[in-house]
Amino acid sequence: MADALARTEAELRAVVESDEPFLTEVARHLIDAGGKRVRPALTVTAAQVLDSEPGTATTDVVRGGVTSSWYRDPWWTNSTGCAERKRPLGKPRGHPGR
């Protein structure tokens, strides 16, 4: 597992490299802030549990975990079913007078 997490860290840093130094700096800030590691770790763990012969995580598993770390759940939930909403996006539920 430690090897897969180290490879995940290297892959996270590799995917944010840009020809534009400012973009690389901004993207690295997101990684250095400590996020973007839970979903990859869960992906590696799930692959190990479901593999008939667990061992070293494959490159595909590590890259799949890194890819999953960039998804933003609220975007998915807020963008689906907007036409059926009875309240505007961003308006809290259960707050009287709002």
N, C-alpha and C positions, 0 to 999 in steps of 0.2 A: 504494500500500500504506500509506503514512504517513497518508493521509486516512482510510482504513478503520480503522486502528488508533486514530486520534484519535476517530472516531465510536464505536468499540467502547468506549473508555474512558468516553465520555460516557454510553453506554447502560448500562454496568456500574453507574455511579453513579446513574442514573435508576431502575433496577429495584430498588434497595435502599431507596428513599425510602419512609418509612412515616409515618402520622399520629402514631405513637408515637416520640418522639425517641430513646428508649433503643434501640429496635430498629434504627433507622437508624444509630445510633452503632456498635452491635455489628456490623452488616452491613458498614459502611464499614471497620471494622477489618480484616475479611477481605480486602477489596479493597486497602486501603492497605498490607497486609503484603506485597504484591507478587505474590500469586497470581492466578489466574482469568484469565490472558491467553494462555496457550499454546493452548488449544483454540480460542478465537476466532480467533487468528492462523492456525492450521492450517485452519480453516473458510474464512477469506477466501482463503488461498493456494490451497486446493483449488478453490474457485469460480473463481478467476482462471485456473487451469490448465485446468479443464474447460470454461470458457466459450469459445464459438466466436469471440467478439469481446471479449476481456478489456478491461476499463475500470474504472470506479469500481464498487466493490462495492455491490450493492443493499442497501436497508434490510433486506430479508428475510435476506440473507446475514449481515449484521452481527448482527441479532437472533438468528438461528440459532446463530451462534458464541457469543454471550453466554449463550444458553440452555444450550448444551452445557457451558459452564464450570461450571455448578452441579451437574452429575451427579457422583455419587460412585461410582467403579468398584468399590471393595471391597464396597459395599452390594449391588451387582448380583451379584457373584461369590459372596458369602457367603449371599445369600438364595436362590440357585438350587441345587437339588440337596441341600438340607439333609437330606432324609429318607434319602438314600443315603450320607451321610457315615459313615465308620468312626471318625472322631475328632471330638471336640467343636470347635465354632467357636473360633477364637482359639488353639488348641493348635498349637505349632510342629511342623513336619514334621522328621523326622530327628534328634530330640533324644532319646537314650536316657534311660530313667528318667522320662519325663514322660508 
